[in-house]
Amino acid sequence: MFNELLWLVEILANFMLIILAYRLFGKWGLIMWIPVSTIIANIQVVQTIQLFGFSATLGNVVYATSFLITDILSENYGKKEAKKAVWIGFYSLISMTLLMNLVLFFQPLDGDEFSGVTHHSLSTIFNLMPRIALASLTAYVISQRHDVWAFHFWKARFPDDSQLWLRNNLSTMVSQLFDSAVFVLIAFWGVFETKVLLEILLTTYLLKWLVAAADTPFVYWAKSIHRKGSFMLK
């Protein structure tokens, strides 16, 4: 049960860091979290774990929070700001992939055992990045663009503040299905056997779905912060 407990702690830590970023920096605190979440998620995703008895990848929690960010931005600042955040995340992921793969061409210092170990470790993680990044970029653009569109689609039909939970969950849960399917098929097709691939796909979506359900109180919290304008660093 250690992994499961740690997973719950990770969810809470991510949500609280987002709220803190919003309290400190306002809108730019939310936008800042988008590249943070996409970069961290694409590093974490190379490790598979067992969670609730199934095969899963790390990175699901922090990546799922990017949908929370775009929903908060859509609700509080409008579609234009949410779209801007999506493209900032896209740019940050491309930049990380290019720069980290460029670093791998450098030769480690001869005779320095530590340098050799670190170079090998970086290669182990970031040699996978082009395929992971392609999968992530494709899934990210499709799912996030859909999320922004769907949020405003449902907001036009459920405009009351009391219905915020509904438009948040309806937009996010469908978007995350697109994201999970596209990412897993591009990133891991041919890497894992079909049974494991399906497990990863189902658990990836289920875990993101649970994060989406759990983030609802934090959407309302962010709405309250926005109304009060209670930002610490104005």
C-alpha positions in Angstrom: 0.0 0.0 0.0 3.0 2.3 0.1 2.7 3.3 -3.5 -1.0 4.0 -3.1 -0.5 6.2 0.0 2.4 8.1 -1.7 0.1 8.6 -4.8 -2.5 10.3 -2.6 0.1 12.5 -1.0 1.4 13.4 -4.4 -2.1 14.5 -5.5 -2.6 16.7 -2.4 1.0 18.2 -2.9 0.3 19.1 -6.5 -3.0 20.8 -5.7 -1.6 22.7 -2.8 1.4 23.9 -4.9 -1.0 25.1 -7.6 -3.1 27.1 -5.1 0.1 28.5 -3.5 1.3 29.6 -6.9 -2.0 31.2 -7.6 -2.0 33.0 -4.2 1.5 34.2 -4.8 1.6 35.2 -8.4 -2.0 35.3 -9.6 -2.7 34.4 -13.2 1.0 34.0 -14.0 1.4 31.5 -11.2 -1.1 29.3 -13.0 0.5 29.8 -16.4 3.9 29.0 -14.8 2.6 25.6 -13.6 1.9 24.5 -17.2 5.6 24.1 -18.3 6.4 22.8 -14.8 3.8 20.0 -15.1 4.5 19.1 -18.7 8.3 18.8 -18.1 8.1 16.9 -14.9 5.4 14.5 -16.2 7.5 13.7 -19.3 10.5 12.8 -17.1 8.4 10.8 -14.6 6.6 8.8 -17.3 9.6 6.7 -18.2 9.2 4.8 -14.9 6.4 2.2 -14.6 5.1 1.2 -11.2 2.4 -1.0 -9.7 -0.6 0.9 -8.4 -3.8 -0.7 -7.0 -2.6 -4.0 -8.5 -2.2 -2.7 -12.0 0.7 -1.5 -14.2 0.9 2.3 -14.4 3.4 5.0 -15.3 4.4 7.9 -13.1 3.6 11.4 -14.2 -0.1 10.9 -14.4 -0.8 13.1 -11.4 1.3 16.1 -12.3 0.2 15.9 -15.9 -3.4 15.8 -15.0 -3.1 19.0 -13.1 -2.5 20.8 -16.4 -6.2 20.3 -17.1 -7.0 21.8 -13.8 -4.9 24.9 -14.7 -6.6 25.4 -18.1 -10.0 25.0 -16.5 -9.2 27.6 -13.8 -7.8 30.0 -16.5 -10.9 29.4 -18.7 -13.2 30.1 -15.8 -11.4 33.1 -14.3 -9.7 34.7 -17.3 -11.4 33.4 -20.5 -10.6 31.2 -23.5 -7.7 33.3 -24.8 -5.6 33.0 -21.7 -6.3 29.2 -21.4 -5.1 28.8 -25.1 -2.0 30.8 -24.4 -1.1 28.5 -21.5 -1.6 25.5 -23.7 0.9 26.8 -26.3 3.4 27.8 -23.5 3.3 24.1 -22.4 3.8 23.0 -25.9 6.8 25.3 -26.4 8.4 24.3 -23.1 8.3 20.6 -23.9 9.8 21.1 -27.4 12.6 23.2 -25.8 13.4 20.6 -23.1 13.5 17.8 -25.6 15.9 19.6 -28.0 18.2 21.0 -25.2 18.5 17.7 -23.3 19.2 15.6 -26.4 21.8 18.2 -27.4 23.5 17.7 -24.0 23.8 13.9 -24.6 26.3 14.6 -27.5 28.8 16.0 -25.0 31.6 13.6 -24.0 31.9 13.1 -20.2 35.2 14.0 -18.6 37.8 11.2 -19.0 38.8 9.5 -15.7 35.9 11.0 -13.8 33.7 8.1 -12.7 31.0 10.3 -11.4 30.7 12.2 -14.7 30.4 8.9 -16.5 27.6 7.7 -14.2 25.7 10.9 -14.6 26.1 10.9 -18.4 24.8 7.3 -18.5 21.8 8.3 -16.2 20.9 11.2 -18.4 21.2 9.0 -21.5 18.9 6.4 -19.9 16.2 9.0 -19.3 16.5 11.4 -22.2 17.3 9.0 -25.0 13.7 8.0 -24.7 12.5 11.6 -24.9 12.0 12.1 -28.7 9.4 9.3 -28.8 7.9 10.3 -25.4 7.9 13.9 -26.5 6.2 13.1 -29.8 3.5 11.2 -28.0 3.1 13.8 -25.3 3.0 16.7 -27.8 0.4 15.1 -30.0 -1.7 14.0 -27.0 -1.2 17.4 -25.3 -2.3 19.5 -28.2 -5.4 17.3 -29.0 -6.5 17.0 -25.4 -5.8 20.5 -24.2 -7.4 22.2 -27.2 -10.4 20.0 -26.7 -10.5 20.8 -22.9 -10.5 24.5 -23.5 -13.2 24.2 -26.2 -15.3 21.8 -24.2 -15.1 23.9 -21.0 -16.6 26.9 -22.8 -19.1 24.7 -24.6 -20.4 23.4 -21.3 -20.1 26.8 -19.7 -22.6 28.2 -22.2 -25.0 25.5 -21.2 -24.3 25.4 -17.4 -23.3 29.0 -16.7 -24.1 29.2 -13.0 -21.3 29.1 -10.4 -23.0 26.2 -8.7 -22.5 24.3 -12.0 -18.8 24.9 -12.2 -18.1 21.3 -11.0 -20.1 20.0 -13.9 -18.4 21.9 -16.7 -15.0 21.3 -15.1 -15.5 17.5 -15.0 -17.4 17.1 -18.3 -14.6 18.9 -20.2 -11.7 17.3 -18.3 -12.7 13.7 -18.2 -13.4 13.4 -22.0 -10.2 15.3 -22.8 -8.1 13.0 -20.6 -9.5 10.0 -22.4 -8.2 11.5 -25.7 -4.9 12.3 -24.0 -4.4 8.8 -22.5 -5.3 6.9 -25.7 -3.1 9.0 -28.0 -0.1 9.1 -25.6 0.0 5.5 -24.7 -0.4 4.2 -28.2 2.4 6.5 -29.6 4.8 6.2 -26.6 4.6 2.5 -25.8 3.3 0.6 -28.9 5.8 -2.1 -29.5 7.6 -1.4 -26.2 5.2 -3.5 -24.0 3.1 -6.5 -24.8 -0.5 -5.9 -25.6 -1.8 -6.9 -22.1 0.5 -4.5 -20.4 -0.2 -1.8 -22.9 -3.9 -2.1 -22.3 -3.3 -2.0 -18.5 -1.3 1.1 -18.8 -4.0 2.7 -21.0 -6.8 1.9 -18.7 -4.9 2.7 -15.5 -3.6 6.0 -17.0 -7.1 7.1 -17.8 -8.5 5.9 -14.5 -5.9 7.7 -12.5 -6.3 10.9 -14.4 -10.0 10.6 -14.0 -9.6 10.3 -10.2 -7.4 13.3 -10.1 -10.0 15.2 -12.2 -12.7 14.3 -9.7 -10.5 15.2 -6.8 -9.6 18.7 -8.2 -13.2 20.0 -8.1 -12.8 21.7 -4.6 -9.7 23.4 -5.8 -11.4 24.9 -8.8 -13.9 26.5 -6.4 -11.0 27.6 -4.1 -9.3 29.2 -7.1 -12.6 30.9 -8.0 -12.8 32.3 -4.5 -9.2 33.6 -4.7 -10.0 35.3 -8.0 -13.1 37.0 -6.6 -11.4 38.3 -3.6 -8.2 39.3 -5.5 -6.3 37.9 -2.5 -2.9 37.6 -4.3 0.1 37.9 -2.0 2.6 39.4 -4.6 0.7 41.9 -6.6 
